[in-house]
């Protein structure tokens, strides 16, 4: 996220707010060295269905 001129604080804040509404949690936000861009690492809890599919692969396939 960003450009050669850097990333505006308002853009970062609005992105974090939008992701938060979707259930995402930012666990790390950083600017790579010599870059005007921002990298956001985020996570969100798995749904019960997704958790079940991961614990029993192949069960949902026909």
BAFI-3210 file (N, C-alpha, C; in Angstrom, 3 decimals, decimal comma, padded with zeros to 6 digits):
// residues 62
n [1|2|3|4|5|6|7|8|9|10|11|12|13|14|15|16|17|18|19|20|21|22|23|24|25|26|27|28|29|30|31|32|33|34|35|36|37|38|39|40|41|42|43|44|45|46|47|48|49|50|51|52|53|54|55|56|57|58|59|60|61|62]
n.u [000,860|000,699|002,858|005,462|005,721|005,104|002,820|-000,353|-001,492|-004,270|-005,189|-004,047|-005,320|-008,054|-008,043|-007,303|-009,522|-011,625|-010,861|-010,981|-013,733|-014,462|-013,570|-010,845|-007,616|-004,947|-001,709|000,849|002,422|004,406|007,100|008,887|012,468|013,885|011,569|008,466|006,169|003,650|003,390|000,962|000,276|-002,170|-004,722|-007,500|-010,076|-010,855|-013,855|-016,287|-016,954|-014,789|-012,685|-013,403|-013,238|-010,497|-009,530|-010,524|-009,756|-010,986|-013,424|-015,580|-015,816|-017,609]
n.v [-001,156|002,125|004,656|006,079|008,448|007,945|006,825|007,967|008,878|008,854|007,035|004,651|004,451|004,311|001,931|000,074|000,415|-000,474|-003,153|-004,037|-003,942|-006,076|-008,158|-008,586|-008,460|-006,363|-007,463|-006,725|-003,872|-002,365|-000,522|-001,340|-001,234|001,629|002,316|003,789|002,584|000,772|-002,168|-004,396|-006,855|-009,141|-010,919|-013,165|-014,830|-018,245|-019,461|-021,692|-023,679|-023,538|-024,244|-026,868|-028,039|-027,884|-029,548|-031,995|-032,897|-033,576|-034,635|-033,041|-033,383|-034,679]
n.w [000,000|-000,911|-002,360|-004,411|-003,119|-000,543|002,051|002,923|006,160|006,590|004,677|005,561|008,066|007,292|005,851|007,863|009,563|007,888|007,423|010,060|010,560|009,020|010,485|010,655|012,236|012,758|013,041|012,652|011,403|009,067|007,484|004,746|004,354|002,810|001,394|000,478|000,999|002,872|004,749|005,822|008,126|008,777|010,638|011,103|012,956|012,173|010,661|012,076|010,224|008,385|010,066|010,677|008,114|007,682|009,651|008,950|006,185|002,912|003,690|002,955|000,279|-002,137]
ca.u [000,000|001,489|003,438|006,814|005,650|004,721|001,423|-001,010|-002,026|-005,709|-005,376|-003,737|-006,386|-009,307|-007,854|-007,377|-010,920|-012,413|-010,492|-011,497|-015,168|-014,586|-013,085|-009,395|-006,831|-003,573|-000,743|002,102|002,389|005,776|007,538|010,154|013,580|013,987|010,294|007,404|004,973|003,373|002,942|000,121|000,068|-003,422|-005,299|-008,853|-010,420|-011,534|-015,231|-016,415|-016,928|-013,422|-011,887|-013,773|-012,703|-009,050|-009,213|-010,958|-009,703|-011,577|-014,760|-016,612|-015,737|-018,499]
ca.v [000,000|003,341|005,069|006,611|009,602|007,506|006,470|008,936|008,310|008,637|005,809|003,537|004,374|003,843|000,509|-000,675|000,457|-001,343|-004,538|-004,336|-004,215|-007,393|-009,161|-008,728|-007,802|-006,091|-007,973|-006,037|-002,862|-001,881|000,053|-001,951|-000,301|002,399|002,237|004,653|001,751|000,174|-003,558|-004,740|-008,289|-009,228|-012,255|-013,199|-016,195|-019,092|-019,830|-023,082|-024,536|-023,575|-025,009|-028,271|-028,485|-028,044|-030,667|-033,236|-032,685|-034,627|-035,013|-032,275|-033,597|-035,590]
ca.w [000,000|-000,929|-003,630|-004,280|-002,230|000,796|002,277|003,798|007,400|006,447|003,901|006,465|009,071|006,692|005,529|009,119|010,021|007,007|007,724|011,399|010,428|008,391|011,427|010,603|013,285|012,319|014,012|012,393|010,350|008,947|006,220|004,320|004,238|001,562|000,684|000,972|001,123|004,172|004,703|006,965|008,326|009,532|010,820|011,640|013,361|011,202|010,979|012,525|009,024|007,856|011,022|010,496|006,826|007,815|010,540|008,306|004,732|002,092|004,163|002,276|-001,167|-002,582]
c.u [000,907|002,018|004,843|006,850|005,248|003,237|000,814|-001,606|-003,512|-006,002|-005,107|-004,866|-007,679|-009,213|-007,967|-008,802|-011,794|-012,126|-011,013|-012,975|-015,418|-014,034|-011,583|-008,747|-005,417|-002,621|000,636|001,893|003,807|006,028|008,855|011,227|013,629|012,711|009,308|006,115|004,856|002,887|002,163|-000,040|-001,147|-003,883|-006,745|-009,184|-011,104|-012,976|-015,237|-016,314|-015,515|-012,509|-012,142|-013,170|-011,191|-008,687|-009,603|-010,944|-010,285|-012,983|-015,857|-016,635|-016,495|-018,624]
c.v [001,220|003,651|005,579|007,790|009,227|007,203|007,459|008,224|007,995|007,350|004,583|003,350|003,838|002,364|-000,341|-000,712|-000,499|-002,815|-004,954|-004,669|-005,593|-008,508|-009,381|-007,961|-007,606|-006,579|-007,353|-005,061|-002,309|-001,306|-000,611|-000,874|000,327|002,339|003,220|003,883|001,178|-001,251|-003,845|-006,254|-008,408|-010,673|-012,103|-014,644|-016,950|-019,309|-021,285|-024,040|-024,662|-024,386|-026,509|-028,822|-028,712|-029,247|-032,011|-033,068|-033,875|-035,009|-034,272|-032,482|-034,858|-036,964]
c.w [000,000|-002,315|-003,372|-003,301|-000,811|000,872|003,250|005,006|007,286|005,682|004,770|007,461|008,473|006,311|006,783|009,662|009,209|007,303|009,095|011,371|009,814|009,277|011,430|011,750|012,753|013,405|013,807|011,242|010,258|007,567|005,843|004,106|002,847|000,732|001,297|001,188|002,529|003,942|005,976|006,990|009,230|009,636|011,252|011,992|012,228|011,628|011,426|011,336|008,470|008,770|010,852|009,199|006,903|008,675|009,928|006,785|003,977|002,500|003,403|000,776|-001,541|-002,663]
res [x|x|x|x|x|x|x|x|x|x|x|x|x|x|x|x|x|x|x|x|x|x|x|x|x|x|x|x|x|x|x|x|x|x|x|x|x|x|x|x|x|x|x|x|x|x|x|x|x|x|x|x|x|x|x|x|x|x|x|x|x|x]
***
